[in-house]
Amino acid sequence: MTLTLTQMAVEVLTTADGRAKTELSRAHAARWFAARDGSGNAIEIGTAHPPLHPARPAQPELLSPRDVPRRRPGSPAGRIALLHAVAHIELNAVDLHWDIIARFGHVPMPMGFYDDWVKAAEEESKHFNLVCDCLEALGSHYGALPAHAGMWRAAEDTVDDLMGRLAVVPMVLEARGLDVTPGMIDIFRKADIPHAIEALELIYAEEVGHVAYGSKWFHFLCGRENADPKEVFHTLVRRYFHGALKPPFNEEKRAEAGIPPDFYWPLADEIPPRAD
């Protein structure tokens, strides 16, 4: 019996080991796209009941954000910690993209919606493995350090609100990655670690597309409800995102992803006056 797409999503969400989760994610993505181009069996969307929290490996230990140790990014240990944090983000992103499929399969959406999030999940799976390879090349591995426990909070908060999920996950959290990744690439460029530079540059290029998917489908839903996207975005981010958005913003890449400055600047921290 062929699984539905939402059942595939639940299989990924209930797989604990990171390498196994991402292998299954990429296999299901390949099946989906084979079905879409006519070379595989047809796959229905279906509906499912995903877990509130995805399965996770025993390690890393998950800590409150304030308890995660801070390390100097310019040191070898700091670079490992930075890559470990990126791997953790990418693994969460795999689950977030499959969760949006599993949790909102009952919402009528065009097939392109599912194409986009399956593609995003497949790319995040690739990103996780690339960063894990970098960690292992530096003598470490995913799970060797504690990690941020709060990353799934956005999924919990928007468990029954598709527009809220799109606003907070791709359009806020993933857009933040566009702001900070160039600085991370510079850290590894200064340390002359080519494999990490290549992995982060690929992540940076593909994350623009994931933010764009969020913006596209958010605007689609706003259009279906005849609602002002900017006003709805501000309302939902204030409802679900804990804290203000933090400049500086990568305005060029955000614009490329379909998010203009008047979406995020009104939600930003106050910029302190510059000392003369």
C-alpha positions in Angstrom: 0.0 0.0 0.0 1.4 3.4 -1.0 1.7 5.8 1.9 0.1 9.2 1.6 2.3 12.3 1.8 1.1 13.2 5.3 1.9 9.6 6.4 5.4 10.0 4.9 5.7 13.2 6.9 4.8 11.5 10.1 7.3 8.7 9.5 10.1 11.3 9.3 8.8 13.1 12.4 8.8 9.9 14.4 12.3 8.9 13.4 14.8 9.9 16.1 18.3 9.5 14.7 19.4 12.5 12.7 21.2 10.6 9.9 18.3 8.1 9.7 15.7 10.9 9.7 17.3 12.7 6.9 17.9 9.6 4.9 14.1 8.8 5.1 13.3 12.4 4.4 15.3 12.4 1.1 13.9 9.0 0.1 10.3 10.2 0.6 11.1 13.4 -1.3 12.4 11.3 -4.2 9.2 9.2 -4.1 7.0 12.3 -4.1 8.8 13.9 -7.1 8.8 10.7 -9.0 5.0 10.5 -8.5 4.7 14.1 -9.6 6.6 13.7 -12.8 4.7 10.4 -13.7 7.6 8.0 -13.2 6.3 6.7 -9.9 3.1 5.6 -8.3 0.6 8.4 -7.5 0.7 9.7 -4.0 -2.3 11.2 -2.2 -1.9 14.1 0.3 -4.2 12.5 2.9 -4.5 13.6 6.5 -2.5 12.6 9.5 -2.1 13.1 13.3 1.6 14.1 13.8 3.1 14.2 17.3 3.3 17.5 19.0 7.1 17.0 19.3 9.3 15.2 16.7 11.4 12.2 17.8 14.9 13.3 18.8 18.2 11.4 19.5 19.3 11.0 23.1 22.0 13.5 22.4 22.4 16.5 22.2 21.2 17.5 25.6 18.6 20.2 25.1 19.0 23.3 27.4 17.2 26.5 27.9 18.7 29.1 25.5 20.2 31.0 28.4 22.0 27.9 29.6 23.7 27.0 26.3 27.4 27.7 26.8 28.8 30.5 24.7 32.1 30.1 23.0 34.3 32.5 21.1 33.6 31.8 17.4 37.2 32.5 16.4 38.6 29.6 18.4 38.6 26.0 17.2 36.2 25.0 19.9 34.0 28.0 19.0 33.9 27.0 15.4 32.8 23.5 16.3 30.1 24.9 18.6 28.9 27.2 15.7 28.7 24.3 13.3 27.0 22.2 16.0 24.3 24.9 16.4 23.8 25.0 12.6 23.4 21.2 12.5 20.8 21.5 15.2 18.9 24.2 13.3 19.0 22.2 10.1 17.6 19.1 11.8 14.8 21.1 13.3 14.1 22.6 9.9 13.7 19.1 8.4 11.0 18.4 11.0 9.4 21.8 10.6 8.9 21.4 6.9 7.5 17.9 7.2 5.3 19.0 10.1 3.7 21.8 8.0 2.7 19.0 5.5 1.5 16.5 8.2 -0.3 19.1 10.4 -2.1 21.1 7.7 -3.0 18.4 5.2 -6.7 19.1 5.9 -6.3 22.7 4.6 -7.1 22.9 0.8 -3.9 24.0 -0.9 -2.5 23.8 -4.5 -0.1 20.9 -5.2 2.7 23.5 -5.5 2.5 24.0 -1.8 3.4 20.4 -1.2 6.1 20.5 -3.9 7.7 23.5 -2.2 7.8 22.1 1.3 8.9 18.6 0.3 11.8 20.2 -1.7 12.6 22.4 1.3 12.7 19.4 3.6 14.9 17.5 1.2 17.4 20.4 1.0 17.4 20.8 4.8 18.2 17.1 5.1 21.1 17.6 2.7 22.3 20.6 4.8 22.2 18.6 8.1 24.4 15.9 6.6 26.8 18.4 5.1 27.3 20.2 8.4 27.6 16.8 10.3 30.3 15.9 7.8 32.1 19.2 8.6 31.8 18.5 12.4 33.3 15.0 11.9 36.1 16.3 9.8 37.0 18.6 12.8 36.9 15.7 15.2 33.5 16.2 16.6 29.9 15.1 15.9 26.3 16.2 16.2 25.3 15.5 19.8 28.7 16.2 21.3 27.5 19.6 22.7 24.3 20.8 24.3 21.8 22.5 22.1 18.9 25.0 22.2 15.7 23.5 23.5 13.4 26.3 22.3 13.6 25.8 18.6 10.3 23.8 18.4 8.4 26.5 20.3 7.2 28.2 17.0 5.7 24.9 15.9 3.9 24.4 19.2 2.6 27.9 19.2 1.2 27.7 15.6 -0.1 24.1 15.9 -3.5 25.1 14.5 -2.7 28.2 12.5 -1.2 27.7 9.1 -0.8 31.5 8.4 0.9 31.9 11.8 3.3 29.0 11.0 4.3 30.6 7.6 4.7 34.0 9.2 6.9 32.8 12.1 8.9 29.9 10.7 10.1 30.8 7.2 9.4 34.5 7.3 11.0 35.2 10.7 13.2 32.4 11.8 14.6 31.3 8.4 14.8 34.9 7.3 17.1 35.5 10.3 19.4 32.9 8.8 19.8 35.1 5.8 21.0 37.9 8.1 23.6 35.9 10.1 25.0 33.3 7.6 27.4 35.7 5.7 29.1 36.4 9.0 29.4 32.7 9.7 31.0 32.2 6.3 33.5 34.9 7.0 34.5 33.1 10.3 35.4 29.9 8.4 37.0 31.8 5.5 39.4 33.5 8.0 40.2 30.0 9.4 40.6 28.6 5.9 38.2 25.6 6.4 37.0 25.1 2.8 34.5 22.3 3.5 32.6 24.4 6.0 32.7 27.4 3.7 31.2 25.3 0.9 28.5 23.9 3.1 27.5 27.3 4.5 27.5 28.9 1.1 25.1 26.2 -0.2 22.9 26.6 2.8 22.8 30.4 2.3 21.8 30.1 -1.4 19.1 27.5 -0.8 17.6 29.2 2.3 16.5 32.1 0.2 14.2 29.8 -1.6 12.7 28.5 1.7 12.0 32.0 2.9 10.4 32.7 -0.5 8.1 29.6 -0.2 6.9 31.0 3.1 6.3 34.5 1.7 4.5 33.0 -1.4 2.1 30.8 0.5 1.5 33.4 3.1 0.5 35.9 0.5 -1.6 33.3 -1.2 -3.6 32.7 2.0 -4.0 36.4 2.6 -5.3 36.8 -1.0 -7.8 34.0 -0.5 -9.1 35.8 2.6 -8.9 39.3 1.0 -6.6 40.4 3.8 -3.7 42.9 3.9 -0.5 40.7 4.1 1.5 43.3 5.9 -1.1 43.9 8.6 -1.7 40.2 9.0 2.0 39.5 9.2 2.5 42.1 12.0 -0.4 40.7 13.9 0.7 37.1 13.7 4.4 37.8 14.5 3.4 39.9 17.6 1.1 37.0 18.7 3.4 34.1 18.2 7.1 35.4 18.1 8.6 35.9 21.5 10.6 39.2 21.3 11.4 41.8 18.7 13.2 41.1 15.4 16.9 42.0 15.6 18.7 44.1 13.0 20.9 44.3 11.1 18.8 42.8 8.3 20.0 41.4 5.0 17.6 43.6 3.1 18.9 42.4 -0.3 18.3 38.7 0.3 15.0 39.3 2.2 13.7 41.3 -0.8 14.8 38.4 -3.1 12.7 36.1 -1.0 9.7 38.4 -1.3 9.8 40.2 2.1 10.0 44.0 1.9 11.4 46.2 4.6 8.0 47.5 5.8 7.2 43.9 6.9 10.0 43.5 9.4 11.3 47.0 10.4 8.2 47.9 12.4 8.8 44.8 14.5 12.5 45.4 15.1 14.3 46.4 18.2 15.0 50.1 18.6 18.4 51.0 17.1 20.5 52.7 19.7 21.8 56.1 18.8 25.3 56.1 17.2 28.0 57.7 19.3 29.8 60.5 17.5 
